[in-house]
Amino acid sequence: MRAHLALALLSIPTFLSAQPLPGVEPLTASGDPVAEMVQGIGRYLDRIGPWFTARRDPDPHHLPRIIGAVDPRVEAPAMHLVATTAESAVLAATDSFEVLSVRWPALEGVHGEGLYLRQFAPARFLVIYLPEPDRLPEQCPEIFEFAAAGADVLVPVLLRRGSPPPPAPAARRRPTPRHCATPGCARR
């Protein structure tokens, strides 16, 4: 520690008497340095602009094509109830809404599935609720809060990469909304 202090004290006179390097002059700014910097940046961008323009892909359809967004959509998609003779599409019901298992066409040969909380009265608004991929729709109590507030709620089942798809909505355990603990809530 003392050696570092002694070295620092010995270097002070050298630092104070330091001379500029040969051929180097002190910086003297004439004018506004900020304006000079902005002009320099502009000159640099003007110089490299043609290079970036030449590298850019002029085909505006390239990105949609590589991400697969060019498939034609299904005309007038409609939701279909997922039911069998043994299972009803109605999974649960309250006095104001019912929980349905639904499927809808998205693309040719591709269907979406999920839950649809449909109001008996005209809905005040529509909520499309996207749960986290690790959660099943019936594990999201907030969807029942939206429905209790008068909304139709569509909850698609989201698939997570690297895991098998969950069972179809009709095959899952029937959800029990928190509102079903009140009198008047009946399963249909």
Summary of the structure (lengths in Angstrom):
residues: 188
radius of gyration: 33.6
end to end distance: 83.2
largest distance: 97.9
contacts: 394
relative contact order: 0.12
helix: 32%
strand: 20%
